[in-house]
């Protein structure tokens, strides 16, 4: 298609930079592949994305339609040439239909017919008895004692145990890995039914291409996208559906009150399975002609919001007629029709032109498959893409705590002991394997005697909180003597047998059968819910252990006990490589657009997501800001009022001289800056240290005379309240200030944290952010073992040999300080060091980019540290200021000679804008 120069769908007269952005996006969609488009926040980025992408979609459909119409005139001739004109219609239709099946669908059909491909793995036979015996005689004596105690306890309880007994299971070698019902028939597992649903959705979805997927990080950002879409003509021209999590969509109060997303998801799926079982029972009764009726109980009837198919159709009809709807709108329709909006919105995907959804639903392969999303030949637009790499790899991280392991292990032991004689050989074997694994993991975290060849205790001297280590997957498996267990088959067993629900259900019923108080029963119920989350964490860890050895690391964290009876710690798998995951998306989609307000420095994203991509195949576009140049004043502040140089590097930032000099600077600035100021510190700990020192020296009192002080809370739930009070204070004080009393307060100051809630997604427009102060360069904590593993992976990983050649001799033990991390950083030559610096500047850009939200807005930006200083005559591309956004970098004052010059520049800047406001 031809390039576009105009975008009639834009509801206003676009600024030149908005027009440039839309042209760049349209061109990228025509070309396909990967593009990174940067437009400062406050420049109408979302509206520009909508009008350009949807205009391309409309043009694409029209182009395809014209192509089909023009080619239809010659269809008869082509058929003659192909020699198929004399074939009967049914044969031609059969051939066409057969040829259009994708390889993926053919594979699924083979699976349905029973042609499942077996997973080959070395060491497939597990000698479970030998592994169990490795626990030692002491553990066996303990188990025997537990057997005697529990059997005595439950002999006369008379519980209905049939519902907790796992159905007979035959492994893959024996029966394709299927459950075997006691009646003799093979059961159809729930995943097969879901697979049928997914197939049908995919078949329908094939008819609706091309499709655009727009995703962002939060539901509030998606709602904002829908609001902007409603302003355009495309609201009436394209079909839109908004997807979200069960927690955000659920209207079943009994499920919603569970609170956590994990429990809501599990309960929802449990209700679907019970509903399918009920349907199956009804079908059996009907077929056998028994004349009996299936008694409907609360648990067997499924979710009441999914019982009425007619209401589901009414939901889809209503949602389709109302145009673009956000999650709140869909939930309201669900309430009105008393039907599930979560599954209702999913049913609209196959007919939608535009699908709006959160990161997780698109980037996670399992989530895409569950939702039935096909990315083939589609367009993917990722907004707020500055955190894409971190979000992507974190989806494949997994973690299980010591307390979760202890709970899961005790539940398994109790279940196995009680049902051992009733379980089939397949179930017994797999449950024993699970117990072996949980015991091995417990040994690692408790530092019990095991076959591990490392001992961190001697290296953890002086630790306040404990120590951490990292290991490769194979190293971890071999050290615990569990390398001969087929984890693929085990995970499949856990998923198909629903063993974790059976075990948790049994323990829950057991707790309620005991003669205890109601309060104790409530405690046991919540305890059971935590056990279920523990099982899910175990499955996640087991899945992580099936990854390639070089793709991630196992983090072993042991909390140092405060007393002999206390234990702590966790096992965590950290995914290090995102390029393989992202390549699956790139290979399917027609185009992937990464958009954001501050994508610089782009090298960090490119290095982690598509390092193989040649520079000429990555389209990067960055536009300026809509504000005039006189509305921004970015200044490097290398020294304070007393002449002391500012250096907030890790080793000297805590000195009293540095903290007091910063206090003098701020206490002077509050007299010059009107309305609101925001100070960004590198961490909560450092902000607290500075605040306490200022309070003791009286600086806080001096600041409070001119501006009220607010501090970002550690709890994200309290941020909104603090920001509301901050804004209200500015509005009240700034409008009542000061012609009558120049000594009165003129606004407020907010002490915020880089990487905190305030620095991500909060808009400080107008008076809320007249001056943004960045204290130092906020480099990430070098004591973060996950970060150091990522840096080592980027710096020295040799894929040809599968080992980290530069650091393979180092043992990654940490004892509460940053020395080991600093040693790694000093050893880095290029890629790892550059990645570390890019993380710092990306955080700076995100924080200072919170200011200036519209064309009439204005703000000063102060970079307080001598390391920001540079010589404008020398072009140093590696310097930190070169990684600032162009709209800031182009106006940056590289450094003032003294504090007097800084004060003069600020005074002139705010005096100029006050005059402009007075003349309006």
C-alpha positions in Angstrom: 0.0 0.0 0.0 1.0 3.6 -0.6 2.3 5.8 2.2 -0.3 8.1 3.8 0.2 11.8 4.2 -3.1 12.6 5.9 -5.1 10.9 8.6 -8.7 12.1 8.5 -9.6 10.0 11.5 -7.7 12.3 13.9 -10.4 14.2 15.7 -8.4 17.5 15.9 -6.0 19.4 13.8 -2.8 17.4 14.5 0.5 19.0 15.5 3.4 18.5 13.1 5.0 16.0 15.5 1.8 14.0 15.7 1.6 13.9 12.0 5.2 12.7 11.8 4.5 10.0 14.4 1.4 8.7 12.5 3.3 8.6 9.2 6.2 6.7 10.8 3.8 4.2 12.3 1.9 3.7 9.1 5.1 3.2 7.2 6.3 0.6 9.8 3.1 -1.3 9.4 3.4 -1.4 5.7 7.0 -2.6 6.0 6.4 -5.2 8.7 9.0 -6.4 11.2 10.0 -4.5 14.4 9.7 -0.8 15.0 10.3 1.4 18.1 8.4 4.7 18.2 9.0 7.2 20.9 6.7 10.1 21.6 7.0 12.1 24.8 4.2 11.7 27.3 1.7 14.6 26.8 2.1 14.7 23.0 -1.1 12.7 22.2 0.8 9.4 21.6 -2.2 7.2 22.3 -4.5 9.1 19.9 -1.8 9.0 17.2 -1.4 5.3 17.6 -5.1 4.7 17.2 -5.6 6.9 14.2 -2.6 5.6 12.3 -2.9 1.9 13.1 -6.7 1.7 12.5 -6.4 3.8 9.3 -3.8 1.2 8.1 -6.2 -1.6 9.1 -9.1 0.0 7.1 -6.9 0.7 4.1 -5.5 -2.9 4.3 -9.0 -4.4 4.2 -10.0 -2.2 1.3 -6.9 -3.1 -0.6 -7.6 -6.8 -0.1 -11.1 -6.4 -1.1 -10.1 -4.5 -4.3 -7.6 -7.2 -5.0 -10.1 -10.0 -4.7 -12.7 -8.1 -6.9 -10.1 -7.5 -9.6 -8.8 -11.1 -9.6 -12.3 -12.6 -9.6 -12.7 -11.6 -13.3 -9.9 -14.0 -14.3 -10.8 -16.8 -11.9 -12.3 -19.0 -14.7 -9.2 -18.8 -16.8 -6.9 -19.7 -13.9 -9.0 -22.8 -13.1 -8.7 -23.9 -16.7 -5.0 -23.5 -16.5 -4.8 -25.5 -13.4 -6.9 -28.3 -14.8 -9.5 -28.3 -12.1 -12.5 -26.9 -14.0 -13.8 -30.4 -14.8 -13.7 -31.5 -11.2 -16.9 -31.7 -9.2 -17.7 -29.0 -6.7 -17.4 -31.3 -3.7 -13.8 -32.4 -4.8 -12.6 -28.8 -5.3 -14.1 -27.7 -2.0 -12.5 -30.7 -0.2 -9.0 -29.9 -1.7 -9.3 -26.2 -0.9 -10.4 -26.9 2.7 -7.8 -29.5 3.2 -5.0 -27.3 1.9 -5.9 -24.4 4.2 -5.3 -26.3 7.3 -2.2 -25.1 9.2 0.4 -27.5 10.4 -0.5 -26.5 14.0 -4.1 -27.7 13.4 -3.0 -30.9 11.7 -0.9 -31.6 14.8 -3.8 -31.0 17.1 -6.0 -33.3 15.0 -3.4 -36.0 15.3 -3.4 -35.6 19.0 -7.1 -36.0 19.1 -6.8 -39.2 17.2 -4.4 -40.5 19.7 -1.1 -40.0 17.8 0.6 -38.1 20.6 4.3 -37.8 20.2 6.2 -39.2 23.1 8.7 -37.0 24.9 12.2 -38.6 24.9 14.4 -37.8 27.8 17.6 -39.4 29.0 17.2 -41.2 32.3 13.5 -41.7 31.9 13.2 -44.5 34.3 13.0 -43.3 37.8 14.1 -45.6 40.6 11.6 -44.2 43.1 12.3 -46.7 45.8 16.0 -45.9 45.8 15.3 -42.2 45.9 12.9 -42.5 48.8 15.4 -44.7 50.7 18.0 -41.9 50.3 16.1 -39.9 52.8 17.7 -42.0 55.5 16.6 -44.4 58.3 15.7 -41.5 60.6 13.2 -40.2 58.0 11.7 -43.7 57.6 11.2 -44.1 61.3 9.4 -40.8 61.4 7.2 -41.8 58.5 6.3 -45.1 60.2 5.4 -43.3 63.4 3.2 -40.9 61.4 1.5 -43.8 59.7 0.6 -45.4 63.0 -0.6 -42.1 64.5 -2.7 -41.1 61.5 -4.2 -44.5 60.9 -5.3 -44.7 64.5 -6.7 -41.2 64.3 -8.8 -41.8 61.1 -10.0 -45.4 61.7 -13.5 -44.4 62.9 -13.9 -41.0 61.3 -16.1 -42.4 58.5 -15.4 -39.6 56.1 -16.6 -39.9 52.5 -13.2 -40.5 50.9 -14.3 -41.3 47.4 -14.3 -37.7 46.3 -10.6 -37.2 47.4 -9.3 -40.4 45.8 -7.3 -39.7 42.6 -8.6 -41.7 39.6 -6.3 -44.4 38.3 -3.5 -43.1 36.1 -1.4 -44.8 33.5 1.8 -43.2 32.4 2.6 -42.2 28.9 4.3 -45.5 28.1 1.3 -47.4 29.3 -1.7 -45.6 28.1 -0.8 -42.3 26.5 -0.7 -40.5 29.9 -4.5 -40.7 30.4 -6.7 -41.1 33.5 -8.3 -44.4 33.7 -11.8 -44.5 35.3 -12.6 -47.1 37.8 -15.5 -48.3 35.6 -13.0 -49.3 33.0 -13.3 -46.4 30.5 -10.7 -43.8 29.8 -11.7 -40.4 30.9 -11.4 -37.3 28.8 -9.3 -34.7 30.6 -10.4 -31.2 30.9 -7.6 -29.9 28.7 -8.9 -31.8 25.7 -12.2 -30.0 26.0 -10.4 -26.7 26.3 -8.4 -27.6 23.3 -11.6 -28.2 21.3 -12.8 -24.8 22.3 -9.6 -23.2 21.3 -9.6 -25.0 17.9 -13.1 -23.7 17.2 -12.2 -20.2 18.2 -9.1 -20.3 16.0 -11.2 -21.6 13.0 -13.5 -18.6 13.4 -10.6 -16.3 14.0 -9.0 -17.2 10.7 -11.9 -15.4 8.9 -11.3 -12.1 10.7 -7.7 -11.3 9.7 -5.9 -8.9 9.7 -6.2 -8.1 13.4 -4.5 -5.6 15.7 -3.6 -6.4 19.3 -3.0 -3.4 21.5 -1.5 -4.2 24.9 -0.3 -2.1 27.9 0.8 -2.8 31.5 -2.2 -1.9 33.5 -6.0 -2.1 33.2 -6.2 1.7 33.8 -4.0 2.3 30.8 -6.2 0.0 28.7 -9.3 2.0 29.9 -7.6 5.2 28.9 -7.0 3.7 25.4 -10.7 2.9 25.0 -11.6 6.5 26.0 -9.3 7.9 23.4 -10.7 5.5 20.8 -14.2 6.8 21.4 -13.1 10.2 20.3 -12.4 9.0 16.8 -14.5 7.9 13.8 -13.1 4.4 14.1 -15.3 3.8 17.2 -18.1 3.1 14.6 -16.0 1.4 12.0 -14.1 -1.3 13.7 -15.1 -4.1 16.1 -13.3 -3.8 19.4 -13.0 -6.2 22.5 -11.2 -5.5 25.7 -9.8 -8.5 27.6 -8.6 -8.7 31.2 -8.1 -11.0 34.2 -10.7 -13.0 35.9 -10.2 -10.9 39.0 -11.2 -7.8 37.1 -14.1 -9.4 35.3 -15.6 -11.8 37.8 -19.2 -10.9 39.1 -19.7 -14.1 41.1 -19.5 -12.7 44.6 -18.7 -16.1 46.1 -15.6 -16.4 43.9 -14.7 -12.7 44.0 -14.5 -12.7 47.8 -11.5 -15.1 47.7 -9.4 -12.0 47.0 -6.2 -13.2 45.3 -6.0 -13.7 41.6 -4.6 -17.2 42.0 -7.5 -18.4 44.1 -10.1 -16.7 41.9 -8.5 -18.4 38.8 -8.5 -21.8 40.5 -12.1 -21.5 41.8 -13.3 -20.4 38.3 -11.6 -23.4 36.6 -12.9 -25.7 39.3 -16.5 -24.6 38.7 -16.1 -25.2 34.9 -14.8 -28.7 35.5 -17.6 -29.5 37.9 -20.1 -28.2 35.3 -18.6 -30.5 32.6 -18.8 -33.4 35.0 -22.5 -32.7 35.6 -23.2 -32.5 31.9 -21.4 -35.8 31.4 -23.5 -37.4 34.2 -26.7 -36.2 32.6 -25.6 -37.5 29.2 -24.9 -41.0 30.8 -28.3 -41.1 32.5 -30.0 -40.2 29.3 -28.1 -42.8 27.2 -28.6 -45.7 29.6 -32.3 -44.9 30.0 -32.1 -45.3 33.8 -34.7 -42.7 34.2 -32.7 -41.3 37.2 -32.1 -37.6 37.8 -28.7 -36.1 38.6 -29.0 -34.2 41.9 -27.6 -30.7 41.5 -25.5 -29.6 44.4 -23.8 -26.2 45.0 -20.4 -27.5 43.8 -21.6 -29.7 40.9 -23.8 -27.1 39.2 -20.9 -24.9 38.1 -20.8 -21.1 38.1 -24.3 -19.6 38.1 -23.1 -16.9 35.7 -22.6 -19.5 32.9 -25.7 -21.7 33.2 -27.8 -19.7 30.8 -26.5 -19.8 27.2 -29.2 -17.4 26.1 -27.9 -14.7 28.4 -24.4 -15.2 27.0 -25.7 -14.5 23.5 -27.6 -11.4 24.8 -24.3 -10.3 26.3 -22.4 -10.6 23.0 -25.2 -8.8 21.1 -25.3 -5.9 23.6 -21.5 -5.6 23.7 -21.3 -5.5 20.0 -23.9 -2.8 19.6 -22.5 -0.4 22.2 -19.1 0.1 20.4 -15.7 0.2 22.2 -16.2 -0.8 25.8 -13.6 -1.0 28.6 -13.5 -3.5 31.4 -15.9 -1.6 33.7 -18.5 -1.3 30.9 -18.3 -5.1 30.2 -18.6 -5.9 33.8 -21.8 -3.7 34.0 -23.3 -5.5 31.0 -22.5 -8.8 32.8 -24.3 -7.6 35.9 -27.3 -6.5 33.8 -27.7 -9.8 32.0 -26.4 -11.9 35.0 -23.8 -13.7 32.8 -20.0 -13.9 32.9 -18.3 -10.9 31.3 -14.9 -12.8 31.4 -16.0 -15.6 29.1 -18.4 -13.2 27.3 -15.5 -10.9 26.3 -13.4 -13.9 25.2 -16.2 -15.0 22.9 -15.9 -11.7 21.0 -12.3 -12.1 20.1 -12.7 -14.0 16.9 -14.9 -11.3 15.3 -12.9 -8.3 16.6 -10.6 -6.1 14.5 -8.9 -4.7 17.5 -8.2 -6.6 20.7 -7.1 -4.6 23.7 -5.4 -6.6 26.4 -2.8 -6.5 29.2 0.9 -7.6 28.7 0.5 -10.9 30.4 -2.3 -12.1 28.1 -0.4 -11.5 24.9 3.3 -12.2 25.9 2.7 -15.4 27.8 2.4 -18.4 25.4 0.1 -20.3 27.8 -2.2 -17.3 28.2 -2.4 -16.8 24.4 -3.3 -20.5 23.9 -5.9 -20.3 26.7 -7.5 -17.3 25.1 -7.3 -18.8 21.7 -5.3 -15.9 20.3 -3.6 -16.3 16.9 -0.8 -13.9 16.1 -0.3 -15.1 12.6 -0.1 -12.1 10.2 -1.4 -9.8 13.0 -0.2 -6.4 14.2 1.0 -6.1 17.8 1.3 -2.7 19.4 3.0 -2.6 22.8 2.5 0.6 24.7 4.7 1.7 27.6 7.3 -0.6 26.1 10.2 0.7 28.2 9.6 -2.2 30.6 8.8 -4.8 28.0 12.0 -6.9 28.5 11.6 -7.1 32.3 7.9 -7.9 32.0 8.6 -10.6 29.4 11.2 -12.5 31.4 9.5 -12.1 34.7 6.5 -14.0 33.3 8.7 -17.1 33.1 10.2 -16.7 36.6 9.0 -19.0 39.3 9.4 -19.1 43.1 8.5 -21.3 46.0 9.2 -20.4 49.7 10.3 -22.6 52.5 7.0 -22.4 54.2 5.2 -23.4 51.0 7.4 -26.4 50.6 6.9 -27.5 54.2 3.1 -27.2 53.8 3.0 -29.1 50.5 5.3 -31.8 51.8 3.2 -32.4 54.9 0.0 -32.4 52.9 1.4 -35.0 50.5 2.7 -37.2 53.3 -0.7 -37.1 55.1 -2.6 -37.9 51.9 -0.2 -40.7 50.8 -0.2 -42.4 54.2 -4.0 -42.4 54.4 -4.8 -43.5 50.8 -1.7 -45.6 50.0 -3.6 -48.9 49.9 -6.3 -47.4 47.7 -4.1 -45.8 45.1 -3.1 -47.4 41.9 0.5 -48.0 41.1 0.7 -45.0 38.8 -0.6 -42.6 41.4 1.6 -44.1 44.1 4.7 -43.7 42.0 4.0 -40.0 41.1 3.0 -39.0 44.6 6.2 -40.6 45.9 8.2 -38.7 43.3 6.6 -35.4 44.4 7.6 -36.2 48.0 11.1 -36.9 47.0 11.4 -33.6 45.2 9.9 -31.5 48.0 12.2 -33.2 50.5 15.2 -32.5 48.3 14.2 -28.8 48.0 13.7 -28.6 51.7 17.1 -30.0 52.3 18.6 -27.2 50.2 16.8 -24.4 52.0 17.4 -25.9 55.5 21.1 -26.6 54.7 20.6 -30.2 55.8 23.2 -32.9 55.0 22.7 -33.8 51.4 24.8 -34.6 48.4 25.2 -30.9 47.4 28.9 -30.0 46.8 28.7 -26.5 48.1 28.6 -24.9 51.6 27.7 -21.2 51.7 27.7 -21.0 55.5 31.4 -20.2 55.7 31.0 -17.5 53.1 28.1 -15.9 54.8 29.9 -14.4 57.8 28.6 -11.0 58.8 25.3 -11.5 57.0 22.4 -9.7 58.6 19.6 -11.4 56.7 21.2 -14.6 55.3 22.8 -15.4 52.0 22.0 -16.2 48.4 23.5 -18.4 45.7 22.9 -19.1 42.1 23.2 -22.4 40.2 22.6 -23.6 36.6 19.6 -26.0 36.2 21.7 -29.1 35.6 24.1 -28.3 38.4 21.2 -28.0 40.8 19.5 -31.2 39.6 22.8 -33.2 39.9 23.7 -31.7 43.3 20.3 -33.0 44.7 20.5 -36.4 42.9 17.2 -35.7 41.2 18.5 -35.5 37.6 17.0 -38.9 36.7 13.4 -37.8 37.2 11.3 -37.1 34.1 9.8 -33.7 35.1 7.8 -33.4 31.9 5.8 -36.5 32.8 5.4 -35.4 36.4 4.0 -32.0 35.5 1.6 -33.6 33.1 0.5 -36.0 35.8 -0.1 -33.1 38.3 -2.2 -31.2 35.7 -4.2 -34.1 34.4 -4.9 -35.9 37.7 -5.8 -32.7 39.7 -3.9 -34.3 42.5 -3.3 -30.9 44.2 -7.0 -30.3 44.5 -7.6 -33.8 45.9 -4.9 -33.4 48.5 -6.0 -29.9 49.6 -9.6 -30.9 49.6 -8.8 -33.9 51.8 -6.9 -31.8 54.3 -9.6 -29.2 54.3 -12.3 -31.8 55.0 -10.1 -33.4 57.7 -9.7 -30.1 59.4 -13.4 -29.5 59.5 -14.1 -33.0 60.8 -12.1 -32.4 63.9 -13.9 -31.1 67.0 -12.4 -27.6 67.2 -13.7 -24.1 67.4 -15.0 -22.2 64.5 -12.1 -19.8 64.6 -9.7 -22.7 64.3 -11.6 -24.0 61.3 -11.4 -20.7 59.6 -7.7 -20.7 60.1 -7.4 -24.2 58.6 -9.4 -23.1 55.6 -7.1 -20.2 54.8 -4.2 -22.6 55.5 -5.6 -24.9 52.8 -5.8 -22.0 50.4 -2.1 -21.3 51.0 -1.4 -25.0 50.4 -3.1 -24.7 47.0 -0.9 -21.8 46.1 2.1 -23.8 47.3 1.2 -26.6 45.0 1.0 -24.1 42.1 4.3 -22.6 43.0 5.8 -26.2 43.0 4.4 -26.8 39.5 5.9 -23.6 38.3 9.3 -24.5 39.7 9.2 -27.9 38.1 8.3 -26.4 34.7 11.2 -24.0 35.0 13.6 -26.9 35.6 12.6 -28.2 32.2 14.1 -25.2 30.5 17.4 -25.3 28.7 20.4 -25.1 31.1 21.7 -21.8 29.9 18.3 -19.9 29.7 18.2 -19.1 33.4 19.5 -19.7 36.9 18.3 -21.2 40.1 18.5 -18.7 43.1 18.8 -20.3 46.5 18.0 -17.9 49.3 18.3 -18.9 52.9 17.1 -16.4 55.5 19.4 -16.5 58.5 17.3 -17.7 61.4 17.0 -15.4 64.4 16.7 -18.4 66.7 17.3 -22.1 66.5 13.6 -22.8 65.8 13.2 -20.4 62.9 13.7 -21.2 59.3 13.3 -19.1 56.1 14.3 -18.7 52.4 13.1 -19.6 49.0 14.0 -21.3 45.7 13.5 -19.1 42.6 14.1 -19.6 38.9 15.2 -16.5 37.1 14.8 -16.4 33.3 17.8 -14.6 31.8 17.0 -14.7 28.1 14.0 -13.0 26.5 15.0 -13.1 22.9 13.9 -16.7 22.4 10.5 -16.0 23.9 10.1 -12.8 21.9 11.1 -14.4 18.7 8.1 -16.7 18.8 5.9 -13.5 18.7 8.0 -11.9 16.0 7.9 -15.0 13.8 4.1 -15.1 13.8 3.1 -11.4 13.6 3.2 -9.2 10.5 4.5 -6.3 12.6 5.5 -5.5 16.2 5.4 -1.9 17.3 7.1 -0.9 20.6 5.8 2.5 21.6 6.5 4.6 24.6 7.2 8.1 26.0 10.8 7.3 26.9 12.3 4.3 25.1 15.8 5.7 25.3 18.3 4.1 25.5 17.0 1.7 23.0 20.2 -0.5 23.1 19.0 -2.2 26.3 15.7 -3.3 24.8 17.4 -4.4 21.6 20.1 -6.3 23.4 17.6 -8.3 25.5 14.8 -8.9 23.0 16.2 -9.0 19.4 20.0 -8.9 19.5 20.1 -10.8 16.1 18.3 -8.1 14.3 20.5 -6.1 11.9 20.4 -2.3 12.5 18.9 -1.6 9.1 15.9 -3.8 9.9 14.9 -1.9 13.1 12.9 1.2 12.5 13.4 3.7 15.3 11.5 7.0 15.3 11.6 9.7 18.0 9.7 12.9 17.8 10.2 16.1 19.8 7.8 17.6 22.3 4.8 19.8 21.4 6.0 22.5 23.8 8.0 25.5 22.7 11.7 25.5 23.7 11.2 28.2 26.4 8.9 25.9 28.3 11.6 23.6 29.5 14.8 24.3 31.5 17.0 21.2 32.0 20.2 22.0 34.0 23.1 19.9 35.3 23.8 20.9 38.9 27.4 19.8 39.7 27.8 21.7 43.0 25.8 23.2 45.9 25.4 26.6 47.5 28.6 26.1 49.6 30.7 25.1 46.6 30.9 21.4 47.5 30.7 19.1 44.5 27.8 16.7 44.3 28.7 13.1 44.0 26.0 10.6 45.0 27.9 7.5 44.0 27.4 4.5 46.2 30.6 4.9 48.3 30.2 8.6 49.2 26.5 9.4 49.0 25.9 8.8 52.7 28.5 11.3 53.9 27.2 14.1 56.1 28.7 16.7 53.8 26.9 15.4 50.8 23.5 15.1 52.6 23.8 18.6 54.1 24.9 20.2 50.8 21.8 18.7 49.2 19.7 20.1 52.0 21.0 23.6 51.5 20.3 23.4 47.8 16.7 22.3 48.3 16.0 24.8 51.1 17.1 27.6 48.7 15.2 26.2 45.7 11.9 26.2 47.6 12.1 30.0 47.7 12.4 30.2 43.9 10.2 27.4 42.5 6.5 28.1 42.6 3.8 25.4 43.4 5.1 21.8 43.3 8.5 20.2 43.4 9.4 16.5 43.1 12.7 15.1 44.4 13.7 11.6 43.1 16.0 9.5 45.3 17.5 6.2 44.3 15.9 4.1 47.0 13.5 4.2 50.0 16.4 3.5 52.3 18.5 6.5 51.1 15.5 8.8 51.1 14.9 7.8 54.7 18.5 8.4 55.6 18.5 11.9 54.0 15.2 12.8 55.6 16.3 11.8 59.1 19.6 13.8 58.7 17.7 16.9 57.5 15.2 16.7 60.3 18.0 16.5 62.9 19.9 19.4 61.4 16.8 21.7 61.0 16.7 21.7 57.2 13.2 20.1 57.2 12.0 23.0 59.3 13.4 25.5 56.8 11.8 23.8 53.9 8.5 23.5 55.6 8.3 27.3 56.0 7.8 27.6 52.2 6.5 24.2 51.1 4.7 21.4 52.8 6.6 18.1 52.6 5.1 14.8 51.4 6.9 11.4 51.2 6.1 8.6 48.9 4.8 5.7 51.0 6.3 2.2 50.7 2.8 0.7 50.3 1.5 1.3 46.8 -2.1 1.3 48.1 -1.4 4.6 50.0 0.2 6.4 47.0 -3.1 7.7 45.7 -4.0 9.3 49.0 -0.7 11.0 49.3 -0.8 12.4 45.7 -4.4 13.7 46.3 -3.2 15.6 49.4 -0.2 16.8 47.6 -2.3 18.3 44.7 -4.9 19.8 47.0 -2.1 21.5 49.0 -0.6 23.0 45.9 -3.9 24.2 44.6 -4.8 25.8 47.9 -1.4 27.4 48.8 -0.4 28.5 45.4 -3.6 30.4 44.7 -3.6 32.1 48.2 0.1 32.9 48.2 1.6 35.8 48.4 1.1 39.2 47.4 -0.1 39.9 50.9 2.5 37.8 52.6 5.7 36.9 50.7 6.8 34.7 53.6 3.9 32.4 53.4 4.0 28.9 51.9 3.9 28.7 48.1 3.2 25.0 47.5 4.5 21.6 48.4 7.4 19.2 47.8 7.2 15.5 47.2 10.1 13.1 48.1 9.7 10.2 45.6 11.6 7.1 44.7 13.1 6.1 41.3 11.3 2.9 40.2 8.5 3.5 42.7 4.8 4.0 42.0 5.3 7.8 41.6 8.0 7.5 38.9 5.9 5.1 36.8 2.7 6.4 35.1 1.9 9.4 37.4 1.4 12.7 35.6 2.8 15.8 37.3 1.1 18.3 35.0 1.1 22.1 35.6 1.6 23.0 39.2 2.2 19.5 40.4 5.6 19.4 38.8 7.2 22.8 38.2 10.6 21.5 39.1 11.8 17.9 38.9 15.0 17.1 40.8 17.0 13.9 40.1 19.4 13.2 43.0 22.4 11.4 41.6 22.4 8.6 39.0 20.1 5.9 40.3 22.1 2.8 39.4 20.5 -0.5 40.4 21.6 -2.1 43.7 24.8 -4.1 43.0 23.8 -6.6 45.8 20.8 -7.8 43.7 21.8 -11.3 42.7 19.2 -11.6 40.0 20.6 -8.4 38.3 24.2 -9.6 38.6 23.2 -12.9 37.0 21.6 -11.0 34.1 24.7 -8.9 33.7 27.0 -11.9 33.7 24.7 -13.5 31.1 24.9 -10.4 28.8 28.6 -9.8 29.3 30.2 -13.1 29.0 27.8 -15.9 28.0 29.2 -18.2 25.3 26.4 -19.9 23.6 28.7 -22.2 21.7 29.8 -24.0 24.8 26.9 -23.3 27.0 28.9 -21.8 29.8 29.5 -18.4 31.2 33.2 -18.5 30.3 34.2 -15.2 32.0 32.5 -15.9 35.3 32.3 -19.7 35.5 35.0 -19.8 38.1 33.2 -17.3 40.4 30.7 -18.6 43.0 27.8 -16.1 43.2 27.4 -16.0 47.0 26.2 -12.8 48.6 26.3 -11.9 52.3 24.2 -8.7 52.6 26.6 -6.2 51.0 27.4 -5.1 47.4 31.1 -6.0 47.2 30.5 -9.1 45.1 28.3 -7.3 42.7 30.7 -4.4 42.4 33.5 -6.9 41.6 31.4 -8.3 38.8 30.7 -4.9 37.4 34.4 -4.0 37.5 35.1 -7.2 35.5 32.7 -6.2 32.7 34.3 -4.7 29.6 31.4 -3.6 27.4 28.0 -5.2 27.1 27.3 -5.9 30.8 28.6 -2.5 31.8 26.6 -0.8 29.1 23.5 -2.7 30.2 23.9 -1.5 33.8 24.3 2.1 32.7 21.3 1.9 30.4 19.1 0.6 33.3 20.2 3.7 35.2 19.4 6.2 32.5 16.1 4.5 31.6 15.1 5.1 35.2 16.1 8.7 35.0 14.2 9.3 31.8 11.0 7.7 33.2 11.2 9.9 36.4 11.9 13.3 34.9 9.5 12.5 32.0 6.6 12.8 34.4 6.6 16.6 34.0 5.1 18.7 31.1 1.9 17.1 29.9 0.5 19.6 27.4 1.6 22.5 25.1 1.2 25.2 27.7 2.9 23.3 30.5 6.4 24.3 31.7 8.9 22.9 34.1 12.6 23.0 35.2 14.5 19.7 35.4 17.6 19.5 37.6 20.2 16.7 37.3 22.1 17.0 40.6 25.4 15.2 40.3 28.8 16.2 38.8 28.8 13.0 36.8 26.1 14.5 34.5 28.5 17.3 33.5 30.0 17.0 30.0 31.9 19.1 27.5 29.5 20.2 24.7 32.4 20.5 22.3 33.2 16.8 22.6 30.8 14.1 21.3 30.8 11.3 23.8 28.1 8.8 22.8 28.7 6.7 25.9 28.1 9.6 28.3 25.0 9.4 30.4 23.5 12.6 29.1 23.6 11.3 25.6 21.0 8.8 26.6 18.5 11.4 27.6 15.4 12.0 25.4 16.1 14.3 22.5 13.5 16.9 23.7 15.5 17.2 27.0 19.0 16.7 25.6 18.5 19.4 23.0 18.0 22.1 25.7 20.3 20.8 28.4 22.5 23.3 30.2 25.6 21.2 30.7 26.7 22.7 33.9 26.6 25.9 35.9 29.8 27.6 37.0 28.4 28.2 40.5 25.1 28.2 42.4 24.5 31.8 41.7 24.2 31.1 38.0 21.7 28.3 38.7 19.6 30.6 40.8 19.7 33.3 38.2 18.5 30.9 35.4 15.7 29.5 37.5 14.6 33.0 38.7 14.4 34.2 35.0 12.6 31.1 33.9 9.8 31.2 36.4 9.5 35.0 36.3 9.0 34.8 32.5 6.2 32.2 32.8 4.5 34.0 35.6 4.3 37.0 33.4 2.8 34.9 30.6 0.1 33.5 33.0 -0.7 37.0 34.3 -1.3 38.2 30.7 -3.7 35.4 29.8 
